[in-house]
Amino acid sequence: MQTRVVVGEPWDVPADVLAVPIVREEPLPDVVSAIDRRTGGALSAYRTLGELRGKPWSSALLPGGETGAAWVLGMGVGDVAGFDRLTAVRLGAAIERRLTDRAVSRLAIVIPDELLAVISADEAVELVTRGVVEGSAEPALIYRPGQAAPPELEHLTIIVGAGDAASLGRSAERGRIMGEGANRARRLAQRAANDVSPEVLADEATDLAHEHGLQVDVLGPEQAAALGMGMFLAVGRGSSNAPRFIVLRNGAPGATDSRGRLLALVGKGVCFDSGGISIKPADRMEEMKMDKTGACTVIAAMATLRQLAPDLPVMAVAPAVENMPGPHSTRPGDVIRAMNGKTVEVTNTDAEGRLILGDAFTWAERNGATHLVDVATLTGAVARALGDQVTGGFATSQPWWDEVAAAGARQGERLWQLPLIPEYRAEMDSTYADIVNSGSAEGSLVKSAIFLAEFVTRPWAHLDIAGTAYYRKAHPWAAKGATGVSHATLVELALTGA
């Protein structure tokens, strides 16, 4: 898809569809009123009827009248003051999805000046473009081609009233690349467990690395054992699909970014999670193919970063396993040794993500990482606490968390910091080891992060996306399925060192 930005009049832009944000307030923004006149007052007539009063994501498709477009799409966005970064992303995505199964190859979207009170024109252009790209993702097509889907656009034009066209054009292109990266993560996360084993995930990462010029290393069980990755290996013992420890790197060996950092993006890659011996209930177990989303996200983020900042030193670490019951499975009560030397009593084999992440943290630090952020579908507790719209997070360094949160805010992603309570650490003591991998149910979300903190010595932030990684129903701005959450946050965070 080609992107461009026009600074000028939207009715002069040729397009199949011209999309226009509709706000609740009266009067309508000047540019929207001018488009209304060129459609013979159709937008106003629909507004009077109650079809276009600005309710978010309500819409109407009208003949283009005296504009350069065959059709005009009015899309409700709510109040002017509420047009923030998240709304900008969802506007682009909702427009794209509203055109599902329509013959559209040229889409133009106007961003009225009145909507730019909270965000700048450059930010709006980037985020709306990113939203259009992310809105094009349709998981149903992975295994059922030919299903109804949003249009495959050839040209996307964003129209603003003022600004530097060259700078705005770069913002649109950045948004396109960010959106494509998120969709790459979503597609890989959405694929079934019989399609993506740890070995296949490693192959996908390797192919992506070769395509984009990244360095790649994949460690098998023997190499992991030689390095002492006892927690990582313990999770995958029950499966006939052997674990893979995937590493992607960019930048010269030993290099750091402009801020003296080597950032490690760590992603949980459980390609299927049955719970192991502590087996899960059957209800919705099919969704456990999504337990690899963290790994898919950091792998995709590396390709995105390579496109946006080709020389930026950064690494991704993606431990990939299947957690299955079997004759060689780790059992409740087993004691294992982590890569950093600590011993862990496994009291619940379904608390497996924290085991593979702990060894991944140690490996990253030993290989130069100065700052770490992990993304993981770690706990059901975070979904019960925050639902599917907010990602919960923890950190050992408040300044580092503030940077992560700021990166998320710039990309319209909601993060909520939760506390690390030191008093809870005593409840995770073990008679036989240094720590248990799963404590009592009270405060279990906090205890999951307390466990992870045992395996980091550098600034670290943890994003638990168990609630936000997957929509169980479609929304106007997104299909049912993988969401791509945190991809934009990780990329934005890394780019602060470009």
Buried (B, 14 or more C-beta within 10 A) or exposed (E): BEBBBBBEBBBEBEBBBBBBBBBBEEEBBEBBEBBBBBBEEBBBBBBEEEBBBBBBBBBBBBEBBEBBBBBBBBBBBBEBEBBBBBBBBBBBBBBBBBBBEBEBEBBBBBBBBBBBEBBEBBBBBBBBBBBBBBBBBBBBBBEEEEEEBBBEBEBBBBBBBEBEEEEBBBBBBBBBBBBBBBBBBBBBBBBEBEEBBBBBBBBBBBEBBEEBEBEBBBBBBEEBEEBBBBBBBBBBBBBEBBBBBBBBBBBEEEBBBEEEBBBBBBBBBBBBBBBBBBBBEEEEBEBBBBBBBBBBBBBBBBBBBBBBBEEBBBBBBBBBBBBBBBEEBBBBEBBBBBBBEBBBBBBBBBBBBBBBBBBBBBBBBEBBBBBBBBBBBBBBBBBEBBEBEBBBBBBBBEEBBEBBBBBBBBBBBBBEBBEBEEEBBEBBEBEEBBBBBBBEEEBBBBBBBBBBBBBBEBBBBBBBBBBBBBBEEEBBBBBBBBBBBBBBBBBBBBBBBB
